[in-house]
Amino acid sequence: QSLESELARIAEQFQETRSRMRDLARSRAEKFRRVWVVNEEEAKALIREALAADRLIHAQQLGIPWEEPRPWFMDNVGPLGGRREKREAVEVAMEMLEG
């Protein structure tokens, strides 16, 4: 009986620890995303400044027409990769934690 109660207690502790780890993983992932978005906006602002300087150099110094490049990453918001890849990474992490 004491072993059964000890097993039940340890199993409950395990479940609580796993729940805490999931919560921690979610909060860290959200914090990572928020930091990523802030850094991404700063980088995009710098890219826009560089493109504006490039436009001025082309028009005023070189006297040639300037065509604005359209980098694909300027339309992106958040970490690269789709939700499916993120979900798979979380699943792998959970499997590692469980096994």
N, C-alpha and C positions, 0 to 999 in steps of 0.2 A: 504493500500500500504506500509506503513512504517513497519507494522508487517511482510508482505511478504518479504520485503528487509532485515529485521532483521533476519528472518528465513533463507533466502538464505545465508546471511553472516555467521550465526552460523553453518549452514550445511557445508559451505566451510571450516570454521575453524576446524570443526570436522574431515573432510576428510584429511586436512593437518596434524592434530595431529595424526590421525591414521597412516598416511603414515610415519611420523617421528618415531612413536612407532615401526612400522614394521622394519624400517631401523635400529633403535637402537637394536631391538631384534636380527636381523641378525648379526650385528656387534659384539654384546656380545656373541652370539653363536659361531661365528668364533674365537673370542678371547679365549673363553673357550676351544675350540678344540685345538688351538695352544698351550695353556698352558698345557692342558692335554697331548698332544703328547710329549712335552719337559719333563714333569715329568715322563711320561711313559718310555721314553728312559733312563732317569736317574735310574729309578727303575730296568729296565732290565739290565743295566750295573752292578748294585749292586747284582742282582740275579746271573749274570754270574760270578762275583767275588766269591760269596758264593759257587757256584757250583764248581768252580776251587779249592777252599780251601777244599771242601768236597771230590773232586777227589784225591787231594794230601793226605789227611788224610787216605782215604781208601787204596790207593796204598802204601804209604810210612810208615805210622804208624800202620795200621791194617793188611796190607798185603793181603787184599781181593780185588777181582775184583770190579770195580765200573761201574755201568750202569748209563748213563746220563738220568735223568728224562726228559720228554718232556712236560712241563706244557703248556696247551693250550693257556694261555694268553701271552706267549712269541711270538706267531705269530700274535697277535692282534695289530692293530695300530689305535689309536683314542678311543674315549669313547665307552664303552660297549653298546651293543644294536644295532639293525639294523636301517636302514633309516626309515622304516615304523614307528617304535616307536618314533623316533625324529619328524617325520612329524605329528604324532598324538598329541604329546605334543605341538607343535607349533599351531596346529589347536585348541586345547583346550585353549591355551593362547589367541589366537585371538578371540575365542568365548567369553571368559571372558571379554576381552577388549571391544568387541562390545556390549555385553549384560550386 
